[in-house]
Amino acid sequence: MNDAKSSIIKRYLYFIIALFFNSLGVALITIALLGTSPISSIPYVLSLSTQWSMGEWTIAFNVIFIMLDLILMKREDIRQHVFDLCVQLPVTVLFGLFIDLSMAMLSVVDPTSYAMSVATLVVGCIILALGVSMEVQADVAMLPGEFLVRVISKVSGCEFGNVKLFFDVTMVVIACILSYVFAGEINGVREGTVICALLVGPITRVIRPRLSFVDGWLYGNKRQEDDERVAEDDNNYPFVITITREFGSGGRILAQNIAKEMNIRYYDKELIAMATEESKLNEQYVIENEQKASTSDLLSLITQGYESRVEKSLSSSDRLFVAQSKVIRNVAKKEPCVILGRLADYVLNDWPKHRIVRVFCYCDTKTSYERCNNVYQDPWTEADIIKKNEERIAHYEHYTGRKWGDPHNYDIMVNTGVMTIELATRLISALAVEKYN
C-alpha cells in the first residue's frame, strides 16, 4: 500500500472517530435536559413525540438536506461535487447510528440538579468541539447540514456566516413550532441551545491548533514524499524568506534589512494592492482585515462556521485569505524575495525545504513598547500591543490550524529583545545562504 492510499485510509478512520465524538457530545448536551444544539433541535423534538429515535430522525433530516442540495445546485456543480454528495449518505447513516449508540451508552447519566445539568452540558460542548476539530482536520467529508449552508451561500451570494446564522435560527424556530404542535408546549429547546451555540465555536478554535501533532500521522509521509519529489523535479524554485512577527518586534525592519543584505525583492504593502485586485474586495477592507479572523467575535460565536475548512466557505475574510495566498505563491514563483507576514510560512508550506527559510521574530512586551514609541514614534500602550498580538494569533490559528509561535513551524526563531536587528539579520542571511547552497 502506497503512502497516499495509507493517508486516505487514516483520514477516513480519523473522521469516523470524529463522528463518534460529535455524537457523544450531542448526546451529553441532550441528556443535560437544557435543550440541544441548533442543528439537532428538530430531530430531538420529533423523537420526543414519535416512535422514531433521535438518531433515526437525524438520518431522515440529513437525507432531506442532501435532496435540497441537489435541487439548489447547478448541474455542473453537481458533477464537480458528485463524490462529496455521495459520501454524505453513509456519513449520515453512521452519524445517526452513533447518536443512538451514544444516547444508550449515556443513559445512566442523570443530572439531579441544575448545576449538574449545566456541567453535563459544558462537558458535552467540549466533546462536540473536539469532534468538530477532528472532522475538519481529517478533511474528507462535510456533514449534510454544513454542506447545505455552503450551497445556499453560493446560490444566494450571501456570506457563509450569515447563512449559517439564519439556518441555525430557522432550525430552532421550526423545532419550537413542531414541539408546540405535538406536545402543546415547547420542549427540547431551552437555554442550553443558546449556551451550546455560544460555547462550541470558541472551544473548537482553542482545540484545533492543538491537534496539529496528529498531522504527522495523517499526512506526514505523503507530505514528505511531495516535498522530496518537488525538490528532485525542480531545483529552480526561487529562494524565499518568510517573516512572521509579533507586533513591535521589529519584523518589518528585519525583513527590509535581509532583503537589502541579500539583494533580493521585499514584499509587504504592495501585496495589499495585489490582493485587492485578486479578491475584487475594497482596498480599505483589505487593509483593515488582512490580519483578522473570519468574522466579528460575536458573529463567530453564534454562526459556528467552524465545521469546514476556509476554502469551503464564502465570507469576505476567507475570500481575502484565498486571494492573498494566490498572490503570495505567484510572487514567490517569480523571483527570490522576502515576504513579510500574511501567513506566508503556511501558504508556502509545500515549498522545497532548501529553497525557503521561515522566520519567527518576537520579543518581550516591554521591548515592543519601547521600540514602538522610540523607533516607530507610534504612541502604543503595552495593552494595545498585547491586543494586537492577540488579533494576529487568532488570525493565524483560524486560517492555519497551527499554534502561533510553535518553533516546529519555523527554521529559526529570533528574539529581538536580547539581540539587535543587525545581528538577527546576519544570522538569518547566513542560514539562508547555507540552505540555498
PABA-595742 format. One line per field, with one value per residue (C-alpha): chain; residue number from 1; z, y, x. Coordinates in Angstrom, 2 decimals, always signed. Each point is the difference from the previous one (the first is absolute). Last residue first. Layout:
c (A  ...)
k (NUM  ...)
up (Z  ...)
north (Y  ...)
east (X  ...)
END
This chain:
c (A  A  A  A  A  A  A  A  A  A  A  A  A  A  A  A  A  A  A  A  A  A  A  A  A  A  A  A  A  A  A  A  A  A  A  A  A  A  A  A  A  A  A  A  A  A  A  A  A  A  A  A  A  A  A  A  A  A  A  A  A  A  A  A  A  A  A  A  A  A  A  A  A  A  A  A  A  A  A  A  A  A  A  A  A  A  A  A  A  A  A  A  A  A  A  A  A  A  A  A  A  A  A  A  A  A  A  A  A  A  A  A  A  A  A  A  A  A  A  A  A  A  A  A  A  A  A  A  A  A  A  A  A  A  A  A  A  A  A  A  A  A  A  A  A  A  A  A  A  A  A  A  A  A  A  A  A  A  A  A  A  A  A  A  A  A  A  A  A  A  A  A  A  A  A  A  A  A  A  A  A  A  A  A  A  A  A  A  A  A  A  A  A  A  A  A  A  A  A  A  A  A  A  A  A  A  A  A  A  A  A  A  A  A  A  A  A  A  A  A  A  A  A  A  A  A  A  A  A  A  A  A  A  A  A  A  A  A  A  A  A  A  A  A  A  A  A  A  A  A  A  A  A  A  A  A  A  A  A  A  A  A  A  A  A  A  A  A  A  A  A  A  A  A  A  A  A  A  A  A  A  A  A  A  A  A  A  A  A  A  A  A  A  A  A  A  A  A  A  A  A  A  A  A  A  A  A  A  A  A  A  A  A  A  A  A  A  A  A  A  A  A  A  A  A  A  A  A  A  A  A  A  A  A  A  A  A  A  A  A  A  A  A  A  A  A  A  A  A  A  A  A  A  A  A  A  A  A  A  A  A  A  A  A  A  A  A  A  A  A  A  A  A  A  A  A  A  A  A  A  A  A  A  A  A  A  A  A  A  A  A  A  A  A  A  A  A  A  A  A  A  A  A  A  A  A  A  A  A  A  A  A  A  A  A  A  A  A  A  A  A  A  A  A  A  A  A  A  A  A  A  A  A  A  A  A  A)
k (437  436  435  434  433  432  431  430  429  428  427  426  425  424  423  422  421  420  419  418  417  416  415  414  413  412  411  410  409  408  407  406  405  404  403  402  401  400  399  398  397  396  395  394  393  392  391  390  389  388  387  386  385  384  383  382  381  380  379  378  377  376  375  374  373  372  371  370  369  368  367  366  365  364  363  362  361  360  359  358  357  356  355  354  353  352  351  350  349  348  347  346  345  344  343  342  341  340  339  338  337  336  335  334  333  332  331  330  329  328  327  326  325  324  323  322  321  320  319  318  317  316  315  314  313  312  311  310  309  308  307  306  305  304  303  302  301  300  299  298  297  296  295  294  293  292  291  290  289  288  287  286  285  284  283  282  281  280  279  278  277  276  275  274  273  272  271  270  269  268  267  266  265  264  263  262  261  260  259  258  257  256  255  254  253  252  251  250  249  248  247  246  245  244  243  242  241  240  239  238  237  236  235  234  233  232  231  230  229  228  227  226  225  224  223  222  221  220  219  218  217  216  215  214  213  212  211  210  209  208  207  206  205  204  203  202  201  200  199  198  197  196  195  194  193  192  191  190  189  188  187  186  185  184  183  182  181  180  179  178  177  176  175  174  173  172  171  170  169  168  167  166  165  164  163  162  161  160  159  158  157  156  155  154  153  152  151  150  149  148  147  146  145  144  143  142  141  140  139  138  137  136  135  134  133  132  131  130  129  128  127  126  125  124  123  122  121  120  119  118  117  116  115  114  113  112  111  110  109  108  107  106  105  104  103  102  101  100  99  98  97  96  95  94  93  92  91  90  89  88  87  86  85  84  83  82  81  80  79  78  77  76  75  74  73  72  71  70  69  68  67  66  65  64  63  62  61  60  59  58  57  56  55  54  53  52  51  50  49  48  47  46  45  44  43  42  41  40  39  38  37  36  35  34  33  32  31  30  29  28  27  26  25  24  23  22  21  20  19  18  17  16  15  14  13  12  11  10  9  8  7  6  5  4  3  2  1)
up (-1.30  +0.70  +3.53  +0.84  -1.60  +1.84  +3.33  -0.43  -0.92  +3.07  +2.37  -1.59  +0.16  +3.61  +0.88  -1.69  +1.67  +3.33  +2.37  +3.35  -0.65  -3.68  +0.78  -3.24  -0.74  -2.94  -2.41  +0.93  +0.53  +2.74  +1.98  +0.73  -0.03  -0.81  +0.33  -3.32  -1.45  -2.77  -0.53  +3.52  +1.68  -1.91  +0.32  +3.70  +0.70  -2.03  +1.88  +3.34  -1.09  -0.57  +3.41  +1.73  -1.82  +0.90  +3.68  -0.08  -1.23  -3.56  -0.67  -3.38  -0.47  -1.81  +1.78  +3.45  +0.54  -1.92  +0.96  +3.68  +0.08  -1.87  +2.43  +2.94  -1.63  -0.35  -3.42  -3.15  -3.56  -1.54  -3.16  -2.75  -2.35  -3.46  -3.03  +1.66  +1.47  -3.36  +0.38  +1.14  +3.04  -2.11  +1.22  +3.56  +0.20  -2.05  +2.72  -0.98  +1.62  -1.92  -3.16  -0.87  -3.63  -2.66  -3.23  -1.87  +1.85  +3.34  -1.57  -1.25  +3.22  +2.03  -2.36  +0.13  +3.81  +0.07  -2.12  +2.24  +3.15  -1.48  -1.04  +3.58  +1.38  -2.48  +1.11  -2.56  +1.82  -1.26  -0.45  +3.73  +1.13  +1.27  +3.37  +1.40  -1.27  +3.44  -0.81  +3.58  +1.35  -3.38  -0.07  +3.39  -0.69  -3.41  -2.93  -1.75  +2.09  -0.25  -1.51  -3.51  +1.36  +0.15  -3.04  -2.08  +0.90  -0.97  -3.35  -0.71  -1.12  -3.52  +1.53  -2.49  -0.45  +3.72  +0.65  -2.42  +1.55  +3.49  -1.11  -0.73  +3.76  +0.67  -2.54  -0.06  -3.12  +0.29  +0.55  +2.83  +2.49  -1.34  +0.25  +3.46  +1.14  -1.26  +1.75  +3.28  -0.19  -0.47  +2.76  +2.56  +2.90  +0.33  -0.88  -0.01  -3.21  -2.83  -2.55  -3.10  -1.96  -3.55  -2.48  -3.52  -1.06  -2.56  +1.69  -1.61  -0.24  +2.87  +2.47  -1.03  +0.50  +3.42  +1.15  -1.33  +1.80  +3.23  -0.48  -0.63  +2.93  +2.39  -0.96  +2.68  +2.38  -0.25  +0.03  +3.45  +1.62  -1.39  +2.58  +2.13  -2.82  -0.09  +3.75  +0.71  -3.14  +0.85  +3.50  -1.52  -2.37  +2.48  +2.70  -1.44  -1.94  +2.88  +2.49  -2.29  -0.26  +3.72  +0.73  -1.22  -3.04  +0.64  +1.00  -0.92  +0.90  -1.53  -0.50  -3.74  -1.38  +2.67  -0.55  -3.77  +0.32  +2.37  -2.27  -3.00  +1.88  +1.03  -3.54  -1.40  +2.51  -1.06  -3.72  +0.46  +1.94  -2.56  -2.83  +1.70  +0.60  -3.62  -1.53  -2.30  -3.76  +0.10  -1.94  +1.62  +3.53  -0.53  -1.14  +2.99  +2.41  -1.63  +0.52  +3.68  +0.44  -2.09  +2.14  -1.91  -1.27  -0.27  +1.83  +2.88  +1.85  -0.41  +1.51  +2.80  +0.99  -0.18  +2.26  +2.53  -0.05  +0.64  +2.96  +1.43  -0.56  +1.72  +2.99  +0.16  -0.15  +2.72  +2.24  -0.69  +0.84  +3.15  +1.12  -0.75  +2.25  -0.33  -3.28  -1.09  -1.96  -0.11  -3.50  -1.20  -1.96  -1.45  -1.11  -1.46  -2.01  -1.26  -1.04  -1.56  -2.15  -1.25  -0.76  -1.88  -2.11  -0.82  -0.87  -2.26  -1.81  +0.00  -2.06  -3.08  +0.19  +0.44  -2.81  -2.37  +0.79  -3.50  -1.71  +2.42  -0.59  -3.77  +0.37  +2.13  +3.69  +1.74  -0.60  +0.55  +3.24  +1.13  -0.46  +2.17  +2.71  -0.13  +0.53  +2.98  +1.40  -0.23  +1.48  +2.95  +0.45  +0.33  +2.46  +2.17  +0.13  -1.90  +1.86  +0.02  +2.35  +1.79  -3.09  -1.95  +2.44  -0.17  -3.81  -0.19  +2.56  -1.39  -2.16  +2.77  +2.71  +2.76  +2.76  +3.72  +0.68  +0.68  -1.96  -3.21  +0.52  +0.91  -3.13  -2.28  +1.42  -0.46  -3.54  -0.87  +1.69  -2.14  -3.13  +0.86  +0.33  -3.47  -1.29  +1.44  -1.80  -3.18  +0.46  +0.66  -3.14  -2.10  +1.41  -0.75  -3.59  -0.38  +1.77  -2.35  +1.03)
north (+26.32  +1.36  -1.33  +1.52  +3.35  +0.18  -0.94  +2.75  +2.52  -1.00  +0.42  +3.26  +1.59  -1.13  +1.68  +3.24  -0.11  -0.08  -2.93  -0.58  +1.59  -0.79  -3.67  -1.90  -3.38  -1.96  -2.67  +0.37  -2.17  -2.15  +3.18  +0.42  +3.78  -0.13  -3.52  -1.43  -0.36  +2.29  +2.42  +0.38  -0.49  +2.86  +2.43  -0.72  +0.38  +3.22  +1.44  -1.00  +1.70  +3.24  -0.30  -0.46  +3.02  +2.17  -1.05  +0.93  +3.46  +1.16  +3.64  -0.54  +1.63  -3.13  +0.00  +1.47  -0.77  -3.25  -1.23  +0.76  -1.77  -3.03  -0.19  +0.03  -2.61  -2.54  -0.93  -1.90  -0.78  -3.35  -0.82  -2.55  -0.52  -1.37  -1.65  -2.97  -1.13  -0.03  +2.06  -2.06  +2.18  +3.14  +1.21  -0.97  +2.05  +2.71  +0.48  +3.67  +0.97  +1.59  -1.70  +0.10  -0.77  -2.12  +0.42  -0.90  -3.08  +1.81  +2.81  -2.46  -2.00  +3.16  +1.26  -3.31  +0.03  +3.57  -1.00  -2.97  +2.13  +2.81  -2.41  -1.28  +3.49  +0.68  -3.14  -2.78  -3.24  -3.20  +1.53  +0.69  -3.58  -1.10  -0.52  +3.39  +2.26  -0.20  +2.96  +1.19  +0.36  +1.14  +2.74  +1.32  -0.02  +1.63  -2.26  -1.89  +0.76  +3.23  +0.79  +0.93  +1.68  +3.75  +0.31  -2.37  +1.87  +3.28  -1.55  -1.00  -3.62  -1.32  -2.89  +0.04  +3.77  +0.66  -2.73  +1.68  +3.43  -1.41  -1.96  +3.36  +0.54  -2.70  -1.66  +0.40  -1.00  -1.37  +1.57  -2.37  +2.78  +2.27  -2.71  -0.92  +3.63  +0.49  -3.17  +1.04  +3.48  -1.58  -2.55  +2.60  -1.81  +2.65  -2.37  -3.61  -1.25  -2.47  +0.64  -2.19  -0.41  -1.31  -1.46  -0.31  -3.57  -1.20  -3.30  -1.56  -3.70  -1.21  +2.68  -0.39  -3.76  +0.42  +2.40  -2.30  -3.01  +2.00  +0.99  -3.61  -1.35  +2.57  +0.27  -1.67  -1.08  +3.23  +1.98  -1.43  +2.55  +2.73  -0.87  +3.03  +2.40  -1.36  -0.01  +3.73  +0.76  -2.87  +1.41  +3.38  -1.60  -2.48  +2.55  +2.50  -2.40  -2.49  +2.71  +1.05  -3.54  -0.52  +2.90  -2.11  -1.85  -3.65  +0.66  +2.92  -0.65  -1.51  -3.27  -0.69  +3.47  +1.85  -2.22  +0.38  +3.81  +0.07  -2.31  +2.18  +3.06  -1.82  -1.20  +3.48  +1.58  -2.47  +0.70  +3.79  -0.08  -2.31  +2.24  +3.00  -1.88  -1.23  +3.45  +0.50  -0.60  -1.88  -3.07  -0.12  +0.51  -2.49  -2.61  +0.65  -0.20  -3.30  -1.37  +0.88  -1.84  -2.97  -0.69  +0.76  -2.51  -0.88  +2.87  -2.11  +3.22  +1.37  -3.15  -0.02  +3.56  -0.82  -3.02  +2.03  +2.72  -2.64  -1.32  +3.51  +0.78  -3.26  +0.88  +3.38  -1.61  -2.52  +2.85  +1.96  -3.02  -0.63  +3.59  -0.35  -3.04  -3.74  -0.47  -3.58  -1.70  -3.72  +0.46  +1.02  -3.17  -0.05  +3.65  -0.66  -2.98  +2.00  +2.87  -2.40  -1.56  +3.45  +0.93  -3.24  +0.47  +3.58  -0.88  -2.79  +2.58  +2.86  -1.98  +0.34  +3.80  +0.56  -2.47  +1.82  +3.37  +1.08  -1.80  +1.58  +3.40  -0.45  -0.93  +3.03  -0.48  +0.93  -3.17  -2.37  +1.75  -0.15  -3.77  -0.19  +2.07  -2.34  -2.94  +1.90  +0.31  -3.73  -1.01  +2.36  -1.32  -3.51  +1.16  +1.82  -3.17  -0.58  -0.91  +3.60  +2.99  +0.26  -1.16  +2.90  +2.54  -1.64  -0.21  +3.71  +1.25  -1.82  +2.88  +2.51  -2.02  -1.51  +1.30  +0.21  -3.65  -0.80  -3.20  +2.06  +1.57  -3.41  -1.57  +2.80  -0.39  -3.77  +0.43  +2.39  -2.27  -2.87  +2.12  +0.89  -3.69  -0.50  +2.92  -1.51  -3.25  +1.98  +1.89  -3.18  -1.65  +3.07  +0.10  -3.69  +0.56  +2.85  -1.96  -2.97  -3.35)
east (+23.92  -3.46  -0.02  +3.39  -0.83  -3.31  +1.57  +2.60  -2.69  -2.02  +2.93  +1.21  -3.46  -0.48  +3.30  -1.10  -3.43  +1.83  -0.21  -1.72  -3.39  +0.28  -0.60  +0.57  -1.59  +1.47  -1.18  -3.66  -3.10  +1.56  +0.71  -3.75  -0.49  -3.70  -1.47  -1.12  -3.50  +1.22  -2.90  -1.39  +3.39  +1.60  -2.90  -0.53  +3.74  +0.17  -2.98  +1.55  +3.21  -1.89  -1.68  +3.37  +1.41  -2.97  +0.32  +3.70  -1.02  +0.68  +0.91  +1.72  +3.42  +1.21  +3.36  -0.72  -3.70  -0.35  +3.49  -0.53  -3.37  +1.35  +2.94  -2.43  -2.23  +2.82  +1.34  -0.94  +1.06  -0.96  +1.93  -0.69  +2.92  -0.82  +1.61  +1.71  -3.28  -1.79  -3.21  -3.01  -0.72  +0.11  -3.42  +0.98  +3.21  -1.73  -2.64  -0.37  +3.31  +2.88  +1.21  +3.72  +0.76  +1.68  -1.98  -3.20  -1.29  -0.14  -2.01  -2.63  -0.14  -0.54  -2.72  -1.85  +0.12  -1.26  -2.99  -0.83  +0.33  -2.08  -2.73  +0.05  -0.46  -2.81  -1.85  -0.53  +0.73  +1.62  +3.46  +0.14  -0.43  -3.36  -1.67  +1.04  -2.75  -1.60  -2.26  -0.46  +3.53  +1.32  -2.65  +1.00  +3.74  -0.38  +0.70  +2.79  +3.05  +1.96  +3.39  -1.13  -3.13  +0.62  +2.26  -2.13  -3.19  +1.67  +0.93  -3.62  -0.25  +0.50  +1.99  +2.88  +0.14  -0.17  +2.57  +2.41  -0.57  +0.58  +3.07  +1.67  -0.02  +2.59  +2.26  +3.80  +1.95  +3.56  +3.41  +0.95  +0.82  -2.76  -2.64  +1.28  -0.11  -3.58  -1.17  +1.67  -1.50  -3.46  +0.57  +1.01  -1.66  -2.70  -2.83  +1.12  +1.52  -0.22  +2.74  +0.15  +3.24  -0.28  +2.52  -1.36  -0.87  +2.54  +0.79  -3.05  -0.78  +2.19  -1.07  -3.64  +0.19  +1.65  -2.71  -2.75  +1.51  +0.14  -3.62  -1.07  +1.99  -1.36  -3.67  -2.10  +2.76  +1.97  -3.22  -0.79  +2.34  -2.27  -2.65  +0.81  -0.86  -3.58  -0.72  -0.19  -2.01  -2.35  -0.55  -0.93  -2.55  -1.52  -0.82  -2.49  -2.22  +0.07  -0.98  -2.87  -1.36  +0.61  -2.34  -2.88  -1.28  -0.89  -3.59  -2.28  -3.62  -3.14  +1.85  -0.18  -0.77  +2.00  +3.02  -0.27  -0.08  +2.98  +2.02  -0.85  +1.29  +3.20  +0.73  -0.68  +2.40  +2.69  -0.51  -0.12  +3.30  +1.60  -1.16  +1.59  +3.25  +0.22  -0.45  -2.97  +0.27  -3.30  +1.17  +3.44  -1.28  -2.81  +2.56  +2.30  -2.90  -1.01  +3.53  -0.20  -3.26  +1.18  +3.11  +3.18  +2.53  +3.70  +1.70  +1.40  +0.87  -3.51  -1.52  +2.59  -0.92  -3.72  +0.50  +1.96  -2.67  -2.68  +2.01  +0.34  -3.70  -0.98  +2.18  -1.77  -3.45  +0.84  +1.23  -3.22  -2.12  +2.02  -0.61  -3.73  -0.18  -0.51  +1.89  -0.67  +2.78  -0.87  -1.44  +3.45  +0.74  -3.55  +0.16  +3.46  -1.24  -3.00  +2.31  +2.51  -2.72  -1.03  +3.61  +0.58  -3.10  +0.92  +3.61  -1.29  -2.18  +2.51  +2.52  -2.18  -0.25  +3.73  +0.67  -2.36  +1.53  +1.09  -2.86  -2.48  +1.57  -0.27  -3.66  -0.81  -0.64  -3.24  -2.04  +2.94  +0.96  -3.66  +0.12  +3.13  -1.72  -3.02  +2.37  +1.42  -3.52  -0.67  +3.36  -0.46  -3.55  +1.43  +2.64  -2.56  -2.09  -3.22  -3.17  -1.19  -0.42  +3.36  +1.89  -1.53  +1.45  +3.45  +0.05  -1.02  +2.55  +3.02  +1.32  -0.71  +1.83  -2.14  -2.24  +0.62  -0.73  +3.71  -0.71  -0.09  +3.41  +1.41  -1.50  +1.26  +3.51  -0.05  -1.30  +2.82  +2.54  -1.28  +0.21  +3.62  +0.84  -1.47  +2.08  +3.19  -0.78  -0.61  +3.28  +1.97  -1.38  +0.88  +3.54  +0.55  -1.10  +2.50  +2.77  -0.21  -1.48)
END
